[in-house]
Amino acid sequence: MTGVAVGYGLAELISAIGIPMPPPPGMEEGFTAEIRVTGSVLAGAFLLAFLTTALAGLYPAWKASRLQIIDALRHNV
């Protein structure tokens, strides 16, 4: 949750400063771009991070659950 909050804060800060863009083909003036953050983008970022860490922890947890307690303590696993 902290990462999503920091990312949102940085997006707002960068948008407040502005991102100067060169003129696109066929135009004479450039424009200032900004980062648009929506609720679906925030929810997607949070869900992606949450599911990734949950899935990454499944195999080590399963492997540790298969060990006898005394063996786990003896081998510092």
Secondary structure, 3 states (H helix, E strand, C coil): CHHHHHHHHHHHHHHHHCEEECCCCCCCCCEEECCCCCHHHHHHHHHHHHHHHHHHHHHHHHHHHCCCHHHHHHHCC
